[in-house]
Amino acid sequence: MDAIVTAGGIPQPGDPLYVYSNGDSKALIDIAGKPMVQWVLDALGNAKEVDNIILIGLTHKSGLTCKKPLHYISNQGRMLSNIVAGVNKSIELNKKTEYVLVVSSDIPALKGDMVDWLVQTSMQTRDEIYYGVCPREVMEARYPTSHRTYTKLKDMQVCGADINLIHVSMATEHLDTWEKLIGNRKSPLASAAVIGFDTLFQLFTRQFTLQGLVERASERIGIKGRVIIWDRAEPCMDVDKPHQLEIMREDLALQKKKEAAIKKRKTPHAAAVKKATSPKVRSQVKAKAKYK
């Protein structure tokens, strides 16, 4: 399955992250020594279920790397147009493409095993869109100071994931509705209003369960959707505000430090093994054995 990574956003004056981007793409903001999007590319590169990566909004001049084939597409100006362009590129690469991952460039804590879990869990059914959510308790246990926006339902409070899975038909149908939903993706109530004002009222009065909301949205938009409930916060922890950026910088710097310590502990053993198996050492051992 191919992954479409949206990285076209450039913070403007007044945007909370403008001072960190220096007029460049948000995706290139440094986090623990790497551009934010590089962390996402590393995760997708390590995912067994990912074939190609289609990066929208950046060029090869950005100096990014990936273990998987990386294809660049220029920013199309709007989120929906970017997704449509990404889907068309995926179909160009493989005419049999049915589903694609849509991944935001601002979830640097994402890991390859999380991507694989999403694909494998989603493909147990044949729906048109798989939308991930994270329960509030999961998010706040992992990132207690994240201050995410939650949709308050009858049975739980959730925030949305920033890696989801869609059927390629979603790039050619219901485009007007999707344009409105994408534009209001940070506001659960505004998104509900797009689906219908009765839905907005029921959501506002917390009459919906999670499954009930999914069924209503699917019915109104005319699609077959399925919600994926994450038990990991990382795919839902995006960087929109300075304090979230600092959380990620601290978290991933600590992760790099731990990985370096583990590598350092392994290095002496590896060096000893290499030395013991070198031709020079083997010849010395044979010489000693001969004189014995």
Secondary structure, 3 states (H helix, E strand, C coil): CEEEEECCCCCCCCCCCHHHHCCCCHHHCEECCEEHHHHHHHHHHHCCCCCCEEEECCCHHHCCCCCCCEEEECCCCCHHHHHHHHHHHHHHHCCCCCEEEEEECCCCCCCHHHHHHHHHHHCCCCCCEEEEEEEHHHHHHHCCCCCCCCEECCCCEEEECCEEEEEHHHHCCCHHHHHHHHHCCCCHHHHHHHHCHHHHHHHHCCCCCHHHHHHHHHHHHCCCEEEEECCCCHHHCCCCCHHHHHHHHHHHHHHHHHHHHHHHHHHHHHHHHHHHCCHHHHHHHHHHHHHC
